Amino acid sequence: MKLSELRTKTRDDLTKELEALLKAQFGLRMQHATQQLSNTSQKRKVRRDIARVRTVLREKVKR
């Protein structure tokens, strides 16, 4: 997910995206805990996407 794509979205879209990413992160954590996750780099990608979305949301709140 690119930062420029996120900046074009509205706050509501960003909050929905954040909720989806948090659910995905939870699912990946559960898969990792039960040793069903084969590609552990997914956890890192999702965590960074969450940070990107939160950063853009924070920028929009400050304006």
TORMARFI-791206 format. One line per 4 residues: their letters; for each residue x, z negated, y of N, C-alpha, C, O. Coordinates in Angstrom, 3 decimals, m for minus. Atoms other than C-alpha are relative to their C-alpha. Example, Ala and Ser with C-alpha at 12.3 -4.5 7.8 and 13.67 -1.06 7.14 Angstrom:
as	0.890,0.000,m1.190,12.300,m7.800,m4.500,0.900,0.000,1.200,1.936,m0.665,1.181 | m0.820,0.060,m1.190,13.670,m7.140,m1.060,m0.770,m0.730,1.090,m0.261,m0.899,2.198;
END
This chain:
mkls	0.845,0.000,m1.168,0.000,0.000,0.000,0.899,0.000,1.242,1.809,m0.819,1.368 | m0.831,m0.112,m1.188,1.456,1.036,3.326,m0.585,m0.798,1.155,m1.796,m0.996,1.253 | 0.411,0.794,m1.149,1.341,m1.000,6.487,m0.862,0.816,0.960,m1.806,0.285,1.547 | 0.782,m0.847,m0.898,0.011,1.939,8.510,m1.433,0.169,m0.498,m2.364,0.259,0.302;
elrt	1.347,m0.081,0.563,m2.945,2.231,6.125,m0.785,m1.267,0.281,m1.979,m1.218,0.576 | 0.673,1.280,m0.220,m3.730,m1.445,6.533,m0.409,m0.173,1.456,m1.462,m0.742,1.746 | 0.309,0.181,m1.421,m3.627,m1.313,10.314,m1.211,0.802,0.445,m1.811,0.487,1.473 | 1.170,m0.793,m0.370,m6.382,1.311,10.380,m1.302,m0.630,m0.497,m2.384,m0.235,m0.061;
ktrd	1.195,0.631,0.561,m8.786,m0.919,8.421,m0.535,m1.088,0.921,0.181,m1.630,1.763 | 0.633,1.054,m0.793,m11.241,m3.363,9.949,0.287,m1.351,m0.636,0.818,m1.433,m1.744 | m0.214,1.357,0.515,m11.098,m7.123,9.512,m0.761,m0.229,m1.302,m0.240,m0.829,m2.243 | 0.808,0.184,1.211,m13.914,m7.047,6.960,0.637,0.695,m1.195,0.684,0.144,m2.295;
dltk	m0.663,m0.722,1.086,m12.123,m4.408,4.907,1.255,m0.733,m0.458,1.557,m0.788,m1.650 | m1.224,0.722,0.347,m8.925,m6.417,5.055,m0.292,m1.269,m0.781,0.443,m1.611,m1.707 | 0.337,1.215,0.739,m10.619,m9.600,3.898,m0.446,0.338,m1.419,m0.132,m0.391,m2.360 | 0.398,m0.432,1.343,m12.196,m7.726,0.977,1.227,0.394,m0.809,1.325,0.076,m1.994;
elea	m1.246,m0.396,0.666,m8.799,m6.250,0.138,0.795,m1.236,m0.418,1.358,m1.281,m1.512 | m0.718,1.236,0.307,m7.245,m9.716,0.288,m0.630,m0.722,m1.189,0.081,m1.209,m2.068 | 0.689,0.637,1.123,m9.883,m11.143,m2.055,0.306,0.722,m1.303,0.546,0.082,m2.327 | m0.288,m0.779,1.201,m9.295,m8.324,m4.530,1.440,m0.232,m0.470,1.700,m0.348,m1.668;
llka	m1.394,0.228,0.362,m5.537,m8.850,m4.410,0.217,m1.398,m0.567,1.005,m1.581,m1.495 | m0.126,1.359,0.517,m5.893,m12.592,m4.935,m0.553,m0.107,m1.423,0.003,m0.820,m2.258 | 0.544,m0.017,1.356,m8.091,m11.969,m7.986,0.969,0.694,m0.954,1.161,0.258,m2.089 | m0.977,m0.713,0.827,m5.538,m9.475,m9.290,1.201,m0.889,m0.284,1.729,m0.892,m1.396;
qfgl	m1.136,0.900,0.184,m2.776,m12.012,m8.757,m0.333,m1.071,m1.036,0.500,m1.407,m1.878 | 0.411,1.003,0.978,m4.727,m14.613,m10.707,0.004,0.582,m1.410,0.478,m0.050,m2.354 | 0.020,m0.652,1.300,m5.277,m12.172,m13.545,1.396,0.231,m0.548,1.645,0.038,m1.738 | m1.382,m0.217,0.434,m1.594,m11.313,m13.658,0.669,m1.308,m0.406,1.449,m1.341,m1.358;
rmqh	m0.557,1.310,0.368,m0.673,m15.008,m13.710,m0.490,m0.433,m1.374,0.277,m0.969,m2.174 | 0.556,0.366,1.299,m2.993,m15.574,m16.652,0.613,0.847,m1.112,0.926,0.332,m2.185 | m0.627,m0.866,0.992,m1.582,m12.557,m18.499,1.435,m0.437,m0.273,1.891,m0.413,m1.416 | m1.382,0.445,0.170,1.936,m13.834,m17.897,0.051,m1.302,m0.790,0.932,m1.493,m1.628;
atqq	0.021,1.292,0.688,1.033,m17.308,m19.108,m0.300,0.162,m1.491,0.213,m0.592,m2.317 | 0.346,m0.229,1.400,m0.442,m15.932,m22.337,0.903,1.052,m0.641,0.649,1.500,m1.760 | m1.005,m0.963,0.458,2.504,m13.532,m22.731,m0.590,1.357,m0.337,m0.156,2.013,m1.283 | 0.614,m1.313,0.177,0.305,m10.440,m22.465,0.467,0.990,1.065,0.122,2.170,1.008;
lsnt	m0.449,m0.851,m1.089,1.998,m9.070,m19.349,1.325,0.644,m0.383,2.321,m0.043,m0.605 | m1.227,m0.686,0.388,4.548,m6.408,m20.195,0.841,0.376,1.216,2.070,0.376,1.145 | m0.721,m0.404,m1.207,5.455,m5.307,m16.659,m0.091,m1.123,1.033,m1.070,m1.212,1.773 | 0.050,1.170,m0.875,6.326,m8.445,m14.703,0.223,0.357,1.468,m0.002,m0.478,2.345;
sqkr	m0.201,m0.391,m1.396,7.187,m6.473,m11.560,m1.335,0.156,0.735,m1.360,0.192,1.966 | 1.319,m0.095,m0.623,3.441,m6.130,m10.933,m0.308,m1.243,0.817,m0.920,m1.162,1.882 | 0.248,1.247,m0.722,3.314,m9.771,m9.898,0.655,0.043,1.373,0.055,m0.376,2.362 | m0.731,m0.082,m1.261,5.915,m9.146,m7.199,m0.672,0.971,0.970,m0.772,0.690,2.164;
kvrr	0.667,m0.995,m0.852,4.119,m6.039,m5.891,m1.287,m0.562,0.594,m1.568,m0.376,1.778 | 1.263,0.563,m0.479,0.795,m7.850,m5.645,0.270,m1.093,1.026,m0.424,m1.186,2.039 | m0.325,1.079,m0.941,2.398,m10.847,m3.941,0.405,0.569,1.359,0.018,0.031,2.396 | m0.413,m0.613,m1.263,3.989,m8.586,m1.319,m1.159,0.698,0.703,m1.228,0.699,1.932;
diar	1.183,m0.605,m0.603,0.733,m6.686,m0.785,m0.870,m1.063,0.665,m1.430,m0.831,1.736 | 0.758,1.103,m0.593,m1.004,m10.008,m0.160,0.631,m0.405,1.332,m0.075,m0.636,2.313 | m0.694,0.364,m1.237,1.627,m10.861,2.439,m0.229,1.044,1.081,m0.407,0.697,2.249 | 0.242,m1.063,m0.980,1.159,m7.483,4.126,m1.400,m0.113,0.596,m1.582,m0.015,1.809;
vrtv	1.388,0.102,m0.474,m2.612,m7.905,4.326,m0.160,m1.211,0.907,m0.810,m1.124,1.948 | 0.104,1.201,m0.830,m2.292,m11.437,5.680,0.690,0.192,1.343,0.216,m0.319,2.357 | m0.707,m0.276,m1.252,0.208,m10.246,8.296,m0.868,0.830,0.929,m0.985,0.516,2.113 | 0.851,m0.869,m0.828,m2.117,m7.496,9.534,m1.226,m0.768,0.479,m1.644,m0.610,1.626;
lrek	1.150,0.807,m0.413,m5.072,m9.900,9.559,0.395,m0.939,1.147,m0.354,m1.116,2.107 | m0.476,0.907,m1.050,m3.038,m12.328,11.638,0.223,0.747,1.306,m0.074,0.222,2.379 | m0.201,m0.811,m1.203,m2.097,m9.554,14.068,m1.329,0.302,0.672,m1.429,0.271,1.898 | 1.303,m0.330,m0.562,m5.755,m8.627,14.500,m0.668,m1.217,0.622,m1.411,m1.082,1.594;
vkr	0.574,1.224,m0.552,m6.746,m12.248,15.132,0.633,m0.318,1.350,m0.051,m0.789,2.259 | m0.695,0.316,m1.236,m4.129,m12.633,17.856,m0.421,0.887,1.170,m0.286,0.486,2.326 | 0.394,m0.933,m1.071,m5.448,m9.623,19.813,m1.247,m0.401,0.696,m1.691,0.289,1.613;
END
